[in-house]
Amino acid sequence: MALQSPFWSANVRLQQAADNKKSMRLFEPDKFAVALLQTALVNTGLATIKIDGIFGEQTAKALRGVETRFNMDRDEGIAARQTLGIIDILLQNGQLGQGLAQGDTQLAIKKVKAALQALTFFQTSRQNGTAMDVLTVDALITHFRLSASASTIGASRPVKDTDLATIIERYTQLLGLYKDSATRFRTGAPVNGIFTAAEAPVNGPITFGPAFTNVNSNFGAFIGNNSRAAVLIHEGVHVFDRDSGRKDTHISEFEPAYNAQPADLSLHNPSSYAGFAAHIDLKRDPVPRFGLGPGARGL
């Protein structure tokens, strides 16, 4: 079922349009479905229009307004997956895109600061020859394949000061990114498709699509707050590291290859930064890990 809100989920014509099987446009004959659409536009505060069941220019203009407001692909003002999906989220009192992501920066900051504190203490321990924090040692080997000792297992290697400097620099950059989220986050239609939650090129901005939402929608199941924070960390790394999108680098934390990725590649993997921060903050490696993988989306 495409549309989730009880307000209109039982309407077959609207579900058909939301599933992109047959969009609604000017002169749509189903007046009851049109009246529901007009009421939804009014009730969500997206438009102030007359509810008359007639799909005329006022309704088309209101739909174009939705596309403009949320930076979606523009058309002549039709009701289909894109516009109906956004309205459906709002009917459920849900949030999406930039607005939701900006609220999520607080949790992402908490996790990033915890990671920075752990790394700083680890650096000091290495320099002073004092006992290293077991949690940090475990998180470094788990997510970056960096060993605190000379002995290594599999793809891991001994950690170097330059490794720690790289990771600390990246997390520090993320804090600056979140501070400027009002200008460096945006709502829009991702290049990779409307079902993509978020994406970012080098230097940004991060685009959050309507699939980045806290309610179930026709763009996918809702994303929980921990997994949304993981998305913020992941996409943030893409903003600062031009090697982070390479095929041999960009390996999901939900894939078996993640656990065997060599350290030199892990240092550029956005998933490693999201995974390490979650591991430190939670004081264990979560199962499943936070993000958009199987069984994790709603966490």
Phi, psi and omega in degrees: 000124184287305182273135187256330184295132178301341180304322184218008185296338181276354183275114185296319183295316179292322177297321178298316180293319181293337179268008179061027178274325176199103183292160176259137183211189181312134178071023174307126185284338183278091186293328179294317178296321178296319179297322176297316178299314180297319179296321179296319178298320180288314184295332179270359179077015181279336181202156173244095185226165178282133178267097185231000179076008181252120179276086178249199184295328180296322179288318178298319179296320179297321179290323175297326177296323177296315179300318181291315183300322184255014176055042178270172176299134184271145173215195184281002179102058179253159176257111180212201187307313187296302184289316181295324179296318178294315179299321180298320177299315182292326177297334179270010185060030178273169176239159180206165171062215185303317182301316178293316182298321179297323175293329181285347181299331182297317179288321178298318178298318179302315181291318181294318179295324177296319178296316180296319179297317180296318181292321179296316178295322179296317176302313181298318180297319178297318182290324184268349182073022178267171183300134180271148180295125184298321181298315181293319177302316181293317182294323179294319180287326182289317189254339179239357184056038178252120184265137179282351180239175180288336180282142181229159178229131176060236185276359184283161174215164179298140180289144177243159178301324180294330176296312181297321179297320179296313182294317179297319179298317182295315179296323178296321177297323180297321179299320177293322178298315181293326178298327181257026186299335180299329181251343185255356170251149175212155171266141179180181177270111182300145178301325182281003175118158187293342179272358177280126183292316183200155176204156182209132171274172174300134183077357176078192000282172173273125176262124177253119180275176178295344175289344175274088186214161182257016174225161175293142182210178178281007173260355179139177179290156180299155178251125180289165187295323178292322179286328175293321177297322178297322178297318180298319179291314181302306182294328178299323178296323178301327181297325188254345185238108183289346177269357187287344181261002180295149183300322182278350180259316188277077182247128182295146177292352180264357180262143179304328182296338180300317184287351180240010180290130180302150184304317184297332177274325180300329180295345178250358184276118179302328181294329179295321180290320177294317181293317180297314181297319178295319180300313181292314183295319182276345183069024173188162176280113185295147177233113355289164176291154180288147180144207185250020180275180181305127176075001186250339190307320184274003184281000000 
